[in-house]
Amino acid sequence: MKTQTTSVGTKIIGAAQEAEGWILASNLSPEMQASLVRFVRRFPALHFEKWQPGHRLPGAAALHAIWNVLYGVHTSELRWMQFDTPDAYSDIHETPAAEIWYHGFLDASPSSEYERVFMDGQQLLFLGYWECSGETTYYLALKVDDEQDGRVYVINYEDISLDMDDESIGRIAAGRVREAFDSYAVMLGHIVALRLGETVVTAIA
């Protein structure tokens, strides 16, 4: 196990067995623990990371509680995620889950067009995106400051509109988004493949 200091805080890095120990020793709900353990066990050859408390990443305390147990895989490469569940908009684009790769990132804005995006008054934090046939882009996002609602949503970028009073802000109605996962932890538990740079790592179970 080792640490890595960044501009926003310190990460703890460990092998799969160490990461599973972090999870089982945590105070997260049994459902979240099960999801995180499933994620780690699916990729036993990888290393994982968590944030030490006191980091300066955005997000509600409930989200930080997950990140302080497990944030994801440790890599210096660009990363993409593939899930074992149909995409929330699969009834529209009809793309099989096995052909969808969400590029993982963490940002308050989905693009240079907006500085921030709000859903019914709640600011969003974006976790990844997938470009569908080069036409429509779908984003994974959650409410950055909501302690009660930790769900991960899928947003069609075309449904975001400019705020009439502040053109640096985007807005989207709750009725225009679709729920993807109950929480960040549950999202990780549904990952079945990772692309780290040019390397694809497939879950073993």
Secondary structure by P-SEA (a helix, b strand, c coil): ccccccccbbbbbbcaaaaaaaaaaccccaaaaaaaaaaaaacccbbbbbbcccccccccaaaaaaaacccccccccbbbbbbccccccccccccccccccccccccccccccccbbbcccbbbbbcccccccccbbbbbbcccccccccbbbbbcccccccccccccbbbbcccccccccccaaaaaaaccccccccbbbbbcc
